[in-house]
């Protein structure tokens, strides 16, 4: 499963757009390193795309959400969310 950048789209063509997909890491303390949670969200997104039999994901967008509410959690929480469009691709002619 690959993430295709805008530049790489020049060498492939999208045969079918399966649709938008998204995945997120678990909530974690704001002070925790973000990189491992980013990788978790991306791996979940890859697995979801495979379930739909996609060849690639285009339009990748990775964001973080935070919850800062003493009633909900005594520690501010964050999660990493990854979104993209699952597609079927072929080599460009």
JOSUL-V754977 format. One record per run of one state. SS is the DSSP state (helix for helix, strand for strand, loop for the rest). FROM is the first residue (numbers start at 1). TO is the last residue. If there is no record, write none. Layout:
ss/from/to
SS/FROM/TO
SS/FROM/TO
//
This chain:
ss/from/to
loop/1/1
strand/2/4
loop/5/7
helix/8/10
loop/11/11
strand/12/24
loop/25/27
strand/28/29
loop/30/34
helix/35/51
loop/52/55
strand/56/67
loop/68/76
strand/77/91
loop/92/93
//
